[in-house]
Amino acid sequence: MIEKIIRWILFCAGIITSIFAGYMFYIDNIAGGAAWLAVAVGCLSFSVRVTHSSDSSQEIQDSEDNDQDLHDLAILISDIALMSLKNIGRTVPPGTKEIEGLEKKLNHFLDLMPVDKTEREEIDEEFDRLKNRTRRNESGKAFYKSGFRN
């Protein structure tokens, strides 16, 4: 608390001395203006200095919060990608190439995100289920079409 008060006092002193420096330059007292300007720079420099003792724990907390936010974002994007392929709101079922292309892009994205191994396995299982369903549908269509040719 005392450190914040000292910083505030130094900041105010820096502003006031810079005003005096400007006045000294205005009345053509270059030496006095330079001296006041040096004092102003010193006060302002000390008022904005960074302390590392209390900020390091805050930075660790911020990085953990950012990791959690990135994790949640990655899971959300994965869910949206999977839902978009599950024929929800689609008129044409997805093809095998479309599924593989989206899986490749999503895996590349998830490699860069802080996602747990178990969550990655769940996403991979969903893609495998979707691929198997698409293969069954495509083989059923091919079988159905071949029956009408005879």
N, C-alpha and C positions, 0 to 999 in steps of 0.2 A: 504494500500500500504506500509506504513512504517513497518507494522508487517511482511510482506513478506521479506523486506530488512533485518530486524533484524534476522529473521529466517535464511536467507541465510548467514549472517555474523557469526551467532552462529554455523551453520553447517560447514563452512570453518574453524572456530576456532577449532571445535572438531576434524576435520581431521588433522589439523596441530599439535595440542597438542598430538594426538595419535601417530603421527610420532615421536615427541620428546620423548614420553613415550617408544616407541619401541627402540629408540636410547639409552635411559638411561638404559633400561634392557640389551641392547647389550654390553654396557661398564661396566656392573656389578654394576651399581648404583641403587640398588633395591628401596631405599627410594625415590629417585628422580623420578624413573620410576612410582612408585605407585602414587606419587603426580600428575605427568602429566597425568596419566591414569584417576585419579579421576576428574581432570579438563576436560578431553576429554569427559568422560561420562556425566558430568554436561552440557557441551555445546551441545552435541548431544541430550540429553534428552530434553532440552529446545527448541532445533531447530525443533523437531518433535512433540511437544505437540499439542493437539487437542483443537481447540476453538469451543464452542457450539453456540455462538451468531449468526454467519452468516450461519453455517452449518444446523441449524434446519429448516430454510425455504427451503433450498435446499433438505433436506431429505423429507419434505412434498411434494415438487414438484416431486421428484423421485418416491415416493410411488404412487402419482396420475398417473404418466406416466406408472408405472408398472401395476396399476389397469386397465388402458385403454388398455395396451398391452394384458393383460390376458383376458380382455373382448373381444377384437377383435379376439384373438386366439380361445376362447370358441365358438364364433359365427361361425367362419370359420369351426371348427371341426363339429359343429352341421349341417351346410349346407352340408358338405362333406358326413356326415353320412346319411342325408336324400336323397341326390342325389344318393348315392350308392344303396338305396333301391327302387328308382323310375324307375327301369328297364332301366336306362341309361347305355348302354354298357353291359347289362346282357342278358344272353340267357334264364335263368330260372327265373320266377318271385319269389319274396321273399315269404316265408311262414309266417304264423301268429307268430309262435314261434321265427323265426329269427327276425322279427320286434320287438316283445316284449323284446327279449334279448338285442338287440341293444338299444332300448329305455331305458331299465333299466340301462345299462352301461352309456349311455349318460346323463341320469338324475343324476346319482351318480357323474359324472364328473362335471356337471353344478352346483350341490349343492356346490361345492368347489370353483367355479369361481364367479367373480363379474358381474353377468348377471341380468338385470332388470326383474321384474315380467312380464311386458308386452311382453318382448322377450321370456321368458319362455313359456308364454301362446301361442304365435305364433308357437313355436316349437312343443308344445303339440298338437295344432290344426293340424299341418302338419302330425304328427304321427297318429292322429285320422283319417284323410282323407286317409292316406295310409293303415291303418288297415281296414277301411270300403271298400276300393277298393279291397283289397286282399280277404276279406270275400265274396264280390259279385262275384269275379272271381272264387273262390273255390266253391261257391254254384252253379254257372252257370256250372262249369265243372261237378259237381256231378249230376246235373239235366240232362245234356247232356249225360253223361255216363249211367244214369239209363234209358234213353229213348231208347238206343240201346240194352239193355238187354232183352226187351220184344219182 
